[in-house]
Amino acid sequence: MLVLLPPSEGKATGGTGAALEIAELSLPGLREARERVLGELVELCSGDEDKAAEVLGLSQGLRGEIAKNAALRTAPTRPAAEVYTGVLYDALDLASLPAAARRAAERSLLVFSGLWGAVRIGDAIPSYRCSMGVKLPGLGALGAFWRGPMAEVLPEAAGTGLVLDLRSAAYAGAWKPKGELAGRTATVRVLHSKVVGGVEKRSVVSHFNKATKGRIVRDLLTSGSAPVSPAELAEALRDLGYVVEQGAKPGALDVVVTEL
């Protein structure tokens, strides 16, 4: 099983690891593209601060991210599992996974990134700020830039099992499984159900969505479940206590929750 995750907007700072070694990151077929994006980002953030803030969409309170990006080549690193934070990653709680589940996470989780394309949770990276929606001066929109490199590398990374795509829209656009691989790709939408005036109403709420997706991944990892199709995933989630319904499209599943 390959699980595709979005990154977090906020990221843990600091670290005690050595400086970045792009050649040592997973998915080595992405190395050239990573070098190009890194070079563009460092150059942008080493120049005019106002321009960098505009390109990266940073508010006045986030101007410190520019200097952080400018120092990416020499900044200390830490495992990607520790860099990404936020609601989904809090619920996933990688640090507390049992040993077997942690090994499964290192094999199966891919975190998408505007800067790196995608990384595994054991990859040593510095904290950075660069979303997939950014348009770098020399490369254009990163979502479009990454499509070519991703199309070459990710089908092999997906192997022969299920692809569980939990990415947000901006990151999903960087790679879309095609052909036979699309047939064994599942997506999950989380719906919050509440009764108002005796009538059930369902809505998509960001916090519920992220937290539930984090718990789903954690539960699959700790249970040792290995579904190979969307239908098997639905059954596995029901066995784990989730309310699962078929979505509007093939491979799309709706998970209905009433509380966090």
N, C-alpha and C positions, 0 to 999 in steps of 0.2 A: 504494500500500500504506500502511495506517495500522497502526502498531505501538503497542500499549497496554502500558505498563510500570508496575510498582509503584514507589513511591519507595524511598529507603533510610531506615532508622530513624535512623541517624546522618547528619549533614550537615556539610559544610565550613562553618567559621565565618569571620567577617570579610568582606572585600570592599572594593572601591574605587569601586563604582558609586553613583550618586545614590540617594536614598531611594525607596521603592516608589511606583510610579505604576500603580495598578490599571487605569486606563483604557488603559494601553499593553500590557497582557498580551494574549496570543492568546485566541481564543474569547471575544470581547467579550460574547456572550450570557450568559456566566456572571458578568458584573460585579456585578450586584445581589446574587447569592448569595455571591460572594466578600466583598463589603462586609459582609454580615451575619455571616459566620463570623469574619472578621477582627475586627470590632467586639466580638463575644462573647468571642473568645479574649483580646484585649487587656484587656478589662474584667476577665475572670476572673483574669488573671495580674497585674493591677495591684492586686488586693485581697488577700484572705487567702491566704497562701502554702500553708498546710496544705490548704485546700480545693482550690486549683489543682493541687497535687501529687496529691491523690486523684483528681480528675477526669481528669487527664492520665496517671495511672498511673505516676508518676515515683518512683523510689527516692531515698533520701537523697542519693546521689552525683550525681543528675541535677537537683537543685534549681536549679542555675544556669540551666536551660532556662526557668524561669518568668520570670526577669528579662529574658531574651532575647525571649520572647514579648511581654512588656509593652512592649518598645521597637520592635516590628515596624514601626510607621509611620515611624520616623525612622532605622532601622538601614540601614547600607550594603547594597547589593545586589551580586549577581554573576549571570552567566547560570546558569540551572537546570542546564545541563550540568556546571557546576563545583560546584554546591551538593550534588547527590546523589552519594553515595559508596557504598562497600560492595562485596561480591563481584560482583554483576551488573555494576555500573558499572566496576569495575576490569577485568573481562573485556571489556566493550564498549569501554573506553578511547577515549572520544570525542575527547579532545585530540589523539590521534595519527592520526585518520582522514585519508586523502587528501582533497583539496579537494572532489572530486565526491561522495565518500561523505559528507562533512560536510554538503554542501548537501542531499543526500537525507535525512540524519538530521534536519535542521532542518525539512524538509517532513513527514516521516512519523512521527516519534516523539512520543508523548504520554505524559507522566508523570502518573499519577493522584496526588491529594493530598487529605488531609482538610481542609486549609486552602484550597487554590485550586481544588479540583475536578479540574482537569487543566491542565497547562502544556506548552508546547513548550520544547525545550532552549535556545532563544535568549532566552526570557523572563527579565527581570531580577527576581530575587526575593531577599529576605533569608533567612538561615538561620532555621529555626523548628522547633517540636516540636508536632505535632498529628496523630495518626494517624486513619485513617478509623474506627477503633473507638471513638473518644472520644464521650461524650455531653455536649455543652455544656448548661449550665443552661437557656438560653433557646431552644435549637434542638433538643435531643434528640440521638439517634444520628446522627452525620454521614453514615454510609452511607445511611440512609433519607432524610436531608435532601437529599442531592445527586441522588437519582434523578429528581426532576422536572426540575430545570435541565439535567441531562445528557441526558435523553430529548429535550429540545427542541433541543439544540445539536449533539450528537455525530453523529446520522445525516448531517447535511450535511458535517461534517468528515470522515466516512468516505469520502465520494465514491462512486466506482463500482468501486473495486478491492478487494483482499483486506484483511480486518482480521485481524491477527495478535495475539491476546490472550494476553499473557504475565503478566498480573496475578495476584497472590495472591488468596485467597478474599475477604478483607475489602474489597479494592478492586474486585474483579469484581462485587460486589453493588451498587455504586453506579451501574452501567450495564450492561445486558445487551442486546446487539443482538437485534432482533426481525425477523420476517418475512423478506423477501428478503435483508436484510443479514445475518441469522443464517446463511443458507445459504452466504455467502462469508466466514464467520468461522472461523478456525482457532485451536485451542488446542494447546499443547505440554506434554507431561509428560516429564520426564527420568527415566529408570530406570537405576540403577547395577547392572550385571551383574557377578557374580563367581561363580567355581566353588568350591564347598565340598564336599569328599569326592566329587568327580567329578560333582556335580550343580549346574547353573546356578541361582543364586538372584538375584532382582531386587528392588530396593528403591528407594524414593524417599528421597534424602538431600539435605537442604537445600543444603549447600555445592555439591554436584554440580549440583543443579537450577539454582541462581542463576548459577553460573559458565558452565554450558553455554548457558543462555538468553542471557547476555551475548555469548558467542562466536557464537551463531547470528545474532543481530542484526547484529553486526559483519561477519560473513561475507556476509550478504545485502546489506548496504550496500556493501561494497567490491567485490563481484562485479557489482554493477549489476543483480542479479536482480529481476524485477518480476512475481512470480506473482499471478494474479488469482483463484485458487481454492485451497482446501485441497489438492486433488489436485496442482495445479501446484507448490504449496509443498513437498509431499513429494518431488516429483521434483527440485526445485531443491536441496533439502537433501541428497538422495542424490548429486547431481552435485558437491556441495561436500564429500563424504566422510562424511556422517553416516549412521548406521544408523537408518532410520525405519520404523516399523510403524504400521498403522492402529489407532487407539484404539477404545475401546468405544462411542463415540458419533460421529455424523456430525461431521466437522470436527476431531475429536480425533486428534492424532498423538502417538505415543510415540517418543522419541529415546533409543536405548540406548547407554550409554557404559560403558567398562571402567576408565577412568582420567581424571584431570583433564588 
